[in-house]
């Protein structure tokens, strides 16, 4: 989803990314290039997605979530059609099936109408059901929103508010409610900007004989920063970000390396550390950002695993889940939805407006990147 060290001579707009998506259709990538039915689905689904996004641009928040969500849903069908890790045919219960054809939403709002008429959107719980969402999670090697443990008991529910905070494009426009596990911006340190001497001698680093790698994580919530026991609070918080691996949250002297003056957002930043891995003969070590972060729209981020899911949600599925919830509200509870988007009365309205505008700005690029990744 990125070109390490690359320089963009032209900052692509949403319209340009949409045009690049259109350009894929004459010669589709991946499995859609080798199977006529998959190519037909790839092209038709992208055409529907494009038309729905275009229609959404001329509507406001009253109906926009319906069009944006179904546009993304159709794009998901194009992604599955292009995915090289999905067979053309397979046996399901002894019946031939096309595993690249998505069916249903694959999500459910727990509590239905009662939940949708609750006090806020952020607390709406979502779970996976058979259908497109968990199927795409498999294709993208992503976490999902599992509803049952192996012993069939219910898992900890994941809410719309929790998923919302994992979308980097919502920073500054959170839904009302407590902070959970936000997406964290990732910036790898270099020797020039972060001399090892700053953190003590290499020999003083516990277990380290090869050196130290470090990075800055931006977006640490205030409940961690203001905790009485910051060391324990930060360690517990970072444990919810599985791609960080064996991250060390303190310097060799036991202190946390806080930075509270981010020039971009003013959000709290912390520097974290890893023991540098042993080199492998003949193999170059990938950059730290490629080993522990996920690239989204050309920038590295660290995403949390929500609820009892072992992996983070892929950014496309985070968008899918939030837009699904908003579209269900708008479709089935239009009076309640109208109240939620009333800018003069609802504390949720500005955040909703922002998310729906951001979706139209950024989903074409995300869809295009995801198609490239799976093909």
C-alpha distance (Angstrom), angle and dihedral (degrees) to the residues before:
residue distance angle dihedral
X1 . . .
X2 3.78 . .
X3 3.73 146.5 .
X4 3.82 108.8 -122.6
X5 3.74 109.6 -129.2
X6 3.77 90.8 1.3
X7 3.79 123.4 148.0
X8 3.78 121.1 -144.2
X9 3.79 110.9 -141.9
X10 3.81 91.1 -172.7
X11 3.82 121.4 38.0
X12 3.78 101.2 -135.6
X13 3.78 118.3 -132.3
X14 3.79 125.9 -147.6
X15 3.80 88.5 -101.7
X16 3.80 91.3 54.2
X17 3.80 92.4 49.6
X18 3.79 88.4 49.4
X19 3.79 89.3 51.7
X20 3.81 90.1 50.5
X21 3.81 88.9 52.0
X22 3.80 88.5 52.9
X23 3.79 88.4 51.0
X24 3.80 90.9 59.1
X25 3.76 93.1 62.1
X26 3.82 99.5 74.1
X27 3.80 90.8 55.2
X28 3.84 107.6 17.5
X29 3.80 119.5 -157.1
X30 3.79 128.8 -121.7
X31 3.79 121.8 -2.4
X32 3.81 92.4 -9.0
X33 3.81 87.6 70.0
X34 3.81 92.8 58.3
X35 3.79 103.0 44.1
X36 3.79 125.2 55.4
X37 3.80 95.5 -150.5
X38 3.78 91.6 49.6
X39 3.80 91.4 49.1
X40 3.80 90.8 50.9
X41 3.82 91.0 50.9
X42 3.80 91.5 44.8
X43 3.80 92.5 53.7
X44 3.81 97.7 40.4
X45 3.80 93.7 46.3
X46 3.80 92.5 50.0
X47 3.80 90.4 48.1
X48 3.80 90.1 53.1
X49 3.79 91.7 46.5
X50 3.79 91.2 50.6
X51 3.80 93.0 49.5
X52 3.80 92.8 47.5
X53 3.80 92.2 50.0
X54 3.81 89.8 48.5
X55 3.79 91.0 50.5
X56 3.80 90.8 47.9
X57 3.80 90.9 58.3
X58 3.80 92.0 65.4
X59 3.81 94.9 48.4
X60 3.79 131.5 71.6
X61 3.79 131.3 -132.5
X62 3.81 93.6 -71.5
X63 3.82 92.8 76.0
X64 3.81 104.8 2.8
X65 3.85 96.8 95.3
X66 3.81 90.7 59.8
X67 3.79 93.1 54.9
X68 3.80 96.4 40.6
X69 3.81 94.1 47.8
X70 3.79 94.7 47.8
X71 3.79 89.6 45.6
X72 3.80 89.4 56.1
X73 3.81 90.8 43.3
X74 3.81 90.6 56.2
X75 3.81 90.7 46.0
X76 3.80 87.1 54.7
X77 3.80 88.4 60.3
X78 3.80 89.6 54.5
X79 3.81 90.1 49.7
X80 3.81 91.5 52.5
X81 3.81 91.5 46.4
X82 3.81 90.5 54.7
X83 3.82 96.5 42.4
X84 3.79 110.6 119.1
X85 3.82 92.0 -160.6
X86 3.82 91.8 64.4
X87 3.79 120.5 82.4
X88 3.79 123.4 -129.0
X89 3.81 91.6 -126.6
X90 3.79 137.5 10.0
X91 3.78 139.1 168.1
X92 3.79 116.7 -102.7
X93 3.79 113.8 -175.3
X94 3.79 87.5 -22.7
X95 3.81 92.9 -52.8
X96 3.81 122.5 111.1
X97 3.79 111.7 -115.1
X98 3.80 140.0 176.9
X99 3.83 103.8 -121.5
X100 3.80 92.4 -168.9
X101 3.81 92.4 63.4
X102 3.79 110.3 94.4
X103 3.79 120.8 -146.3
X104 3.80 131.0 -169.1
X105 3.78 128.8 -7.4
X106 3.80 96.7 -78.1
X107 3.82 91.7 -144.1
X108 3.78 138.0 89.2
X109 3.80 134.7 -168.7
X110 3.80 106.5 -129.4
X111 3.79 109.3 -127.5
X112 3.78 95.6 22.1
X113 3.80 116.2 -149.4
X114 3.81 94.4 2.7
X115 3.80 91.4 55.4
X116 3.80 93.0 45.1
X117 3.79 89.7 55.0
X118 3.80 91.7 49.1
X119 3.80 126.5 117.8
X120 3.81 98.0 -85.2
X121 3.77 144.3 5.9
X122 3.80 94.7 -126.8
X123 3.81 93.0 68.7
X124 3.83 95.3 53.2
X125 3.84 107.4 121.7
X126 3.80 119.1 -139.0
X127 3.80 129.0 -163.9
X128 3.77 133.4 178.5
X129 3.78 122.0 -108.9
X130 3.81 127.1 -178.7
X131 3.78 109.2 -65.2
X132 3.77 145.3 66.2
X133 3.80 100.3 -26.7
X134 3.83 99.6 59.3
X135 3.81 90.1 37.2
X136 3.79 91.0 56.6
X137 3.80 88.9 45.6
X138 3.80 88.1 59.7
X139 3.79 92.5 46.5
X140 3.82 92.4 48.7
X141 3.84 94.9 40.9
X142 3.78 87.0 -121.9
X143 3.75 137.3 146.5
X144 3.78 115.6 -103.0
X145 3.81 135.8 -165.3
X146 3.79 100.6 -89.2
X147 3.78 115.4 -164.7
X148 3.83 101.6 -167.5
X149 3.78 136.4 41.9
X150 3.83 119.7 -134.7
X151 3.82 88.1 -92.2
X152 3.85 88.8 55.6
X153 3.81 94.9 -112.8
X154 3.82 116.5 134.8
X155 3.78 118.8 -92.3
X156 3.80 126.8 -135.2
X157 3.79 106.5 -74.4
X158 3.80 121.1 -115.0
X159 3.78 116.8 -143.0
X160 3.79 134.2 -147.5
X161 3.81 89.2 -115.0
X162 3.80 91.5 56.9
X163 3.80 92.8 49.9
X164 3.81 91.4 44.1
X165 3.81 90.7 60.5
X166 3.80 91.6 55.9
X167 3.82 91.2 63.3
X168 3.79 106.2 89.9
X169 3.81 91.5 -155.7
X170 3.82 90.1 67.9
X171 3.82 95.4 60.3
X172 3.79 106.9 132.9
X173 3.82 91.3 19.6
X174 3.80 105.1 72.1
X175 3.76 121.6 156.3
X176 3.81 114.4 -104.6
X177 3.78 111.2 -86.9
X178 3.80 141.0 71.1
X179 3.80 121.8 -36.5
X180 3.77 113.9 -105.9
X181 3.80 126.7 172.3
X182 3.81 108.8 -30.9
X183 3.76 127.6 -167.3
X184 3.81 110.2 -93.3
X185 3.79 124.2 -142.3
X186 3.82 110.9 -130.3
X187 3.79 127.5 -146.7
X188 3.78 120.2 176.4
X189 3.79 117.3 -140.0
X190 3.77 121.8 -129.5
X191 3.79 128.8 -153.3
X192 3.78 89.0 -105.6
X193 3.79 95.1 54.8
X194 3.78 99.4 32.9
X195 3.81 112.6 33.2
X196 3.80 112.5 -161.9
X197 3.80 88.6 -129.7
X198 3.79 88.9 71.2
X199 3.79 89.4 68.5
X200 3.79 99.1 43.4
X201 3.76 130.5 -93.4
X202 3.77 117.2 -37.9
X203 3.78 90.5 -119.1
X204 3.80 89.6 59.8
X205 3.80 93.2 59.1
X206 3.82 108.9 101.4
X207 3.80 111.1 -107.7
X208 3.79 93.8 -8.5
X209 3.78 121.8 128.6
X210 3.79 97.9 149.5
X211 3.78 103.6 49.2
X212 3.76 139.4 -96.6
X213 3.77 134.2 -74.0
X214 3.78 120.0 -158.7
X215 3.77 141.5 -176.1
X216 3.79 140.5 179.3
X217 3.80 120.0 -116.2
X218 3.80 115.4 -160.0
X219 3.78 123.7 -160.9
X220 3.82 104.6 48.0
X221 3.84 105.7 165.7
X222 3.78 121.4 -120.3
X223 3.80 95.0 -114.9
X224 3.82 87.0 67.7
X225 3.81 95.4 42.0
X226 3.81 92.7 49.1
X227 3.81 97.6 41.8
X228 3.81 116.8 126.8
X229 3.81 89.0 -128.3
X230 3.80 101.8 38.7
X231 3.80 94.8 174.6
X232 3.79 93.8 57.0
X233 3.81 93.0 39.7
X234 3.81 93.1 51.8
X235 3.81 93.3 45.0
X236 3.81 90.8 50.4
X237 3.79 91.8 46.0
X238 3.82 94.8 50.6
X239 3.81 91.1 48.3
X240 3.82 87.0 74.1
X241 3.83 90.1 64.8
X242 3.83 102.1 74.2
X243 3.80 98.0 -176.5
X244 3.81 89.5 65.5
X245 3.80 88.3 72.9
X246 3.80 115.7 -177.9
X247 3.77 94.2 1.5
X248 3.79 118.6 167.9
X249 3.78 113.1 -142.8
X250 3.81 98.0 -165.7
X251 3.79 137.2 53.9
X252 3.83 120.5 -111.2
X253 3.80 88.7 -90.9
X254 3.81 90.3 58.7
X255 3.80 96.2 -109.3
X256 3.78 127.4 126.6
X257 3.79 115.0 -118.8
X258 3.81 100.2 -136.1
X259 3.78 125.2 -178.4
X260 3.78 114.2 -171.7
X261 3.75 101.0 174.1
X262 3.79 105.4 77.6
X263 3.78 106.9 173.3
X264 3.80 92.0 -150.1
X265 3.79 107.1 51.0
X266 3.80 107.2 -6.7
X267 3.81 88.4 -118.8
X268 3.78 121.9 144.4
X269 3.80 115.6 -90.6
X270 3.79 128.6 -162.3
X271 3.78 129.3 -169.6
X272 3.81 115.1 -134.7
X273 3.79 133.0 -173.1
X274 3.78 145.1 -144.9
X275 3.79 133.1 -169.2
X276 3.78 104.6 -108.4
X277 3.83 110.5 -110.3
X278 3.77 121.1 -116.4
X279 3.81 112.7 -95.3
X280 3.79 119.0 -109.8
X281 3.78 115.4 -136.4
X282 3.77 111.8 -104.9
X283 3.79 94.4 5.6
X284 3.78 126.6 102.5
X285 3.79 114.0 -137.6
X286 3.82 111.4 -117.7
X287 3.81 115.6 -121.6
X288 3.79 114.7 -84.5
X289 3.81 90.5 -115.9
X290 3.81 90.1 60.2
X291 3.80 92.1 49.9
X292 3.80 100.9 48.2
X293 3.82 107.5 16.0
X294 3.80 135.3 64.0
X295 3.78 121.2 -131.7
X296 3.78 116.3 -127.6
X297 3.81 121.3 175.7
X298 3.80 91.4 -19.1
X299 3.81 97.7 -48.6
X300 3.82 131.3 95.5
X301 3.80 118.5 -118.6
X302 3.78 137.1 170.5
X303 3.80 116.0 -132.7
X304 3.81 128.5 -161.4
X305 3.79 127.8 -125.0
X306 3.81 105.5 -120.4
X307 3.78 126.9 -142.6
X308 3.79 110.0 -23.7
X309 3.78 95.6 -30.2
X310 3.81 110.2 125.5
X311 3.81 94.6 -146.6
X312 3.80 134.3 46.4
X313 3.77 119.8 -104.5
X314 3.78 114.3 -98.5
X315 3.84 107.7 -112.4
X316 3.80 91.1 -114.4
X317 3.82 90.5 55.3
X318 3.79 92.1 47.6
X319 3.79 88.3 56.4
X320 3.81 89.8 44.3
X321 3.83 93.3 53.8
X322 3.82 96.2 46.9
X323 3.80 94.0 44.8
X324 3.80 90.6 46.9
X325 3.80 90.4 55.6
X326 3.81 93.2 47.9
X327 3.79 92.0 46.7
X328 3.81 91.9 51.5
X329 3.78 90.4 51.3
X330 3.80 92.8 48.3
X331 3.80 93.4 45.4
X332 3.79 103.2 42.3
X333 3.82 103.2 25.4
X334 3.82 103.8 35.1
X335 3.82 95.4 159.0
X336 3.80 92.8 51.1
X337 3.80 89.6 44.6
X338 3.78 91.9 51.7
X339 3.81 89.3 55.7
X340 3.81 92.5 49.0
X341 3.80 93.0 54.8
X342 3.81 95.8 44.6
X343 3.80 99.2 120.1
X344 3.82 94.3 -158.7
X345 3.79 94.1 53.3
X346 3.81 112.3 20.7
X347 3.81 123.6 78.5
X348 3.81 87.4 -158.8
X349 3.80 96.7 55.8
X350 3.82 101.3 84.5
X351 3.81 92.5 47.9
X352 3.80 91.1 49.2
X353 3.80 92.1 49.3
X354 3.80 90.8 49.5
X355 3.79 94.5 49.0
X356 3.80 93.1 49.6
X357 3.81 91.9 49.5
X358 3.81 91.2 46.1
X359 3.79 89.8 51.6
X360 3.80 91.5 59.0
X361 3.81 90.6 45.8
X362 3.80 98.3 48.0
X363 3.80 111.7 22.4
X364 3.83 95.9 79.9
X365 3.82 90.3 58.3
X366 3.81 92.3 45.0
X367 3.80 92.2 48.9
X368 3.79 91.5 49.2
X369 3.82 92.4 48.1
X370 3.80 91.7 48.0
X371 3.80 92.8 50.4
X372 3.80 89.1 51.5
X373 3.80 91.3 49.1
X374 3.81 96.4 51.6
X375 3.79 97.0 40.9
